[in-house]
């Protein structure tokens, strides 16, 4: 997989241990699926760091770009299907919070996502993913309401 991007990735990235390269490969596969070009990730890294050869920075930045693309698609899906959701204004507010506080939703130590994205296969159809995220956000609201009633 990294060979698909060997001309856009720094050569030194290939010197890292194979399990680290595998992690980067997995994230880049998702980025390819979500139409996030490697040069966009490279540009973000270059804007923030002097070092382009740290594989962890590549993985973290790719996850951030991926998260942004998923949330943006979810937001677009909500607006296109506004009338299909109960209390879409509340969902819109939750999406806004996810956009502003993305670091709360990415687990860098595990190179994965936290709630509500952690159980969603990001290779599924993008609209199905958006609907699952919105449903999870809606469930979270209902759970909080139910726990308040019980108290």
Secondary structure, DSSP 8 states (H G I E B T S, - for coil): -GGGGTTTS-GGGGGS-HHHHHHHHHHHHHHHHTT--HHHHHHHHHHH-S-S--HHHHHHHHHHHHHHHHHHHHHHHHHHTGGGSTTHHHHHHHHHHHHHTGGGTEETTTTEE-TTSTTS-TTS-HHHHHHHHHHHHHHHHHHHHHHHHH-
